[in-house]
């Protein structure tokens, strides 16, 4: 049916992706940057052991739950002003539904549907399995699986094209060309990939597997690099780092594409970050910039989510992207209780986050032949 990435290859592949990580520090946790101060969790630098060596596991669980809940909540709040131009509508102050799909308050769109497809697959397979994930995306598209309305009413162009290609050829040959398009689909659904088995994984594995999840629908150097950067930001937030530490993603660099993307979406200048509000389309760079802006320039999860939602454009996805980062940074308690209680299947989504954290993932299954070039695959 498919090919597992063999354990030896998985390790070498991840190591090859992250040359700046120091090998031999415990199980691959990032080196502490010399210019970073103490962490938000009490002045301690990044752990030298597994990722589970965070301060207070209850605090970590709150952040992991916040990442997934923040995604869904941001999606549900942001849908109201989706496809609208800023300044042409009255700003919202709550989760009110409506929007182009006339949703009820708390219902969510494709961002959350795809994230739940990934979560279900991870829990069922115990690993990231490209084939199983794509099968679930196909069920969502054709049957309404994991939709808040029991039908697929919203799907991105790149995702639709990828599903069409998958129906005709399940594997992706080495000769396949990457697209120049870079929509935000790879990061709008990312939280389950990052929180799954987080306590027993290395940062390098988190970043590399995030990249694999993006390319299933967004086979683009730019989209993959942006997804790696976003995964690195989420890792820092989940570990309880300060905003300054979170924004220094150099520990996760996978090469020039990563470095260039990080420089484009992370700025120390608040005026530059404010200028990003003018670009709210579905381009992945815009969504990543607004997430950074939301974390650094607004005082709370609620304020940032509402602000991004009221910018219009691809507001549901932009708010879902921020929601993951803001939720991971502040924890689930910072997400308004009324939003969590109104959210469609909110309790189930919260339980999914808890279950994902408890996983111990096996090496991923890839449908991309380029991942298997260095070693004969195990079937």
Helices and strands as residue ranges (DSSP letters): E 3-4, H 7-17, H 57-78, G 79-81, G 99-101, H 110-125, H 130-143, H 157-168, H 185-188, H 191-195, G 198-200, H 203-215, H 221-238, H 243-247, G 250-252, H 256-265, H 270-275, G 276-278, H 284-297, H 301-309, H 315-330, G 332-334, H 337-342, H 346-357, E 365-366, G 369-372
